[in-house]
């Protein structure tokens, strides 16, 4: 396999990854309410490192508690969390993989509010409600934006102090940076709205602040949606085009980004991200957790709950996907961006065939792939490819039951056809909850009321 491009090093300006396969951003409610990470998260990330990926891109990690999309997600908003992230990095490094922390803020896309971010409306680029779920928002003031720029820079500094290998800014899929970037969402009339350059100002200021905080030699990459495809509801504007994102990509490179991670869509989930099915019978069981999160939550729940209404929702949801394959769904967009920049470009979007990825790499379309759900199905996908298999023995079915179970249940594969039994599926889901440490007795100070 020495000449297989899949397993040649991926070299960034100041970081080298052992192969071209990265675990993309995916996680579950593994952590503590205060944002501190747990042994369960370490177990989760280590599964993929042991499975042979070159690097792990962490799940969404907020730089502020009010920026969580859901409670029980680890954050990077406190200095005393640095040793916890250091322990996670050491666990991943023990298997020869790198760990890149994704710095994030939800803005209006806050799926399940917790005690720290229940106040409505939520900070965003706009005061208009999010259209699909109806999350309520308020346009951030200029001073508030400045404070958040500093919070991102401090988050990157903490990641570096923890010995992690780099950071990624989540400027895709509907989160706060997207809300500023998108012409369909950002309706501001100040320096952060209007022209594309103004809409990109917040992102570029964060890149500059991170470079000032950690220097030029610490790895920094940016995740971008190549195309917004914001018209999930037909009456909504389409948002940013590929040409818009090509320009943003060039600005990111000039500002100091070392790589780009290319996705699609102005919200998450989106008909094109993650690619595959949307089993509404599963949503009928789990979406009730989101009813109170937005003003359209109950309306959506009715579509999922009653079989007679499901065909209408499926038509609305899947009309954008007609004629598109699941695997490599954003590859052409990533190729266009790769031709416009000189830094490496990573593509995400349903990859699980070695031949598809190998072909894209050999043609120079992209420099690496980031995989989430196909690795949830087969944590050792990279090792199976290295052994000569094109597809795993039991490939991901793109059912997206893993995604739709996430609001209520453990993250993992829920497609029973991939397992010998229901019990085997449950064993896989529960495997990350095994702990070996001893419970500590709180000190008198810790226990004081």
Helices and strands as residue ranges (DSSP letters): G 5-7, E 10-11, E 16-17, E 21-23, H 39-50, E 55-62, G 65-67, G 79-81, H 82-93, E 98-104, E 122-124, E 137-139, H 142-161, E 166-171, H 176-181, H 196-199, H 201-214, E 219-225, H 242-255, E 259-263, H 280-286, G 287-293, H 297-305, H 307-318, G 319-321, H 331-340, E 344-348, H 354-363, E 368-371, H 373-377, H 381-386, H 401-405, G 416-418, H 422-430, G 431-433, H 444-447
